[in-house]
Amino acid sequence: MKTKILSILCLALALSSCKKGSEDLMIDGKMPELRSQESLKTYKETLTSAENGWAAYLFTEGGGGYGFYMDFNDEDRVKMLAEIDGGTATDLMISTYRLKAVMGPSLLFDTYNYLHLLADPNSDVVGGTAGVGFKSDFEFEFSGIKGDTVKLIGKKRRSDLFLVKLNTQQQEFYLKGGLKTLVSDLTNYFTVNKNLYIKGNDEISKVQFSVNMDLTVKKAFFTWVENGIVKTAEAPFAYTTNGMFFNKPLVFNNIAFKTIAWDKTKNQLTATTTTGKQIEILRGDLPIIPLHILMGTDRFKSITVFSTPFQTWSPSFAAMRATMSTSLTLNTRRLGNINFIFNDETKQMKITVTTFRSILPTVSEFVYSYTKTIDGTYDFVFVNTEERTAVILNAVLPLTKIFADHKFTLDYKLDPVQGQVGSITSVDDPNFYVTGELK
């Protein structure tokens, strides 16, 4: 009897403990499971209530930003376009999605679609790094809703995904191929206008603005010179219905770009800052960053002087080259390209001279070390050459000697035919200068 009474008391105590534990887990009088179900219902209603769909902006760890069009229905289907290439921007893909509680309300794209292309480990698909692709996500957890914008975060790679509700006109933009046209227009614009800039401040009057549109990069840059040092700020971007969207502002001092609008009619870009101020992006004829700062770096490594004369050659260089060519002809050789190759790390410059005997080319090297002042004046010292250059040594001596005897500066010039070229000018004789292709 005592045993039965003890068992009943233990059972009552256990039930009491369970009841108390459940009450402790409740929030606003509801169990977590119920709250989670209600959250999923709310998020699904939000996704499917956008009559004109969503603009989606995905920002990956291994690439840049990428724009999408998404339209969710209540039967767990999503229609999608993407800026990845011309096909994905115009061919509407339908796939499935799920909302599920996985450590919080989550949006899972559970059949292959354009999002999966960026996460595909096969680099032959759209690029990226073999094994990881663009380090992107296709499963996301909801982070919050603010106005017409839903923010999500990738569950594996923590990629940012923004969904922005569209109006009728914006939806038509996507469905009628506007994304493909926009990408093409801006690609052409950035290709033609390489020297974009914004006005800076009292210390730095101009700040260069540039864009790398390569799918593996997709970033915009500010570049400026401060106390003789090149500084750069960068931010990934995705294409919108009328320009570019940044998940994190592109910043120079107190200037922070959040979006950039494209006006095709005016052929003009205008940025909107985080404070709502609009700033016009200006077009320049020549780059903002001095050539001597960029020469010998990853940006520019050489100036190539072709055998065909440029209109921006000085008469004295043209005469020197003609003399060299005549001398080589007497030696049954023909003068080809002349390269000035810089290495800023080793502080060396090579002059390579290509000559031809019949159709066989020979490249001869003349190596110089150099020092450079803060304002970009080069002082070259001849170091050595190769033994095989002996046959052309006398012919090219006027060129190799002037670089050993004179100091030089580098700059950009506009050639009437070639466009932007690199220029090398003697400080000792400003009437001696030569121009060539920047590489």
Secondary structure, DSSP 4 states (H G I P E B T S, - for coil): -HHHHHHHHHHHHHHHHHHHHHHHH-BTTB-HHHHHHHHHHHHHHHHHT-TT-EEEEEE-SSS-EEEEEEEE-TTSEEEEEETTSTTTTTS-EEEE-EEEESSSEEEE--S--HHHHHH-S-HHHH-SBTTTBT---SEEEEEEEETTEEEEEESSS--EEEEEE--HHHHHHHHTTHHHHHHHHHHHHHHH---EEEE--SS--EEEEEEE--TTT-EEEEEEEETTEEEEEEEEEEE-SSEEEEEEEEEETTEEEEEEEEETTTTEEEEEETTS-EEEEEE-SS-SS-HHHHBTSSSB-EEEE-SSPPTTS-HHHHHHHHHHHHHHHHTT-EEEEEEEEEETTTTEEEEEEEEEETTEEEEEEEEEEEEE-TT-EEEEEEEEE-GGGGGTHHHHHHHHHHHHHSEEEEEEEEETTTEEEEEEEESS-TT-EEEEEE-
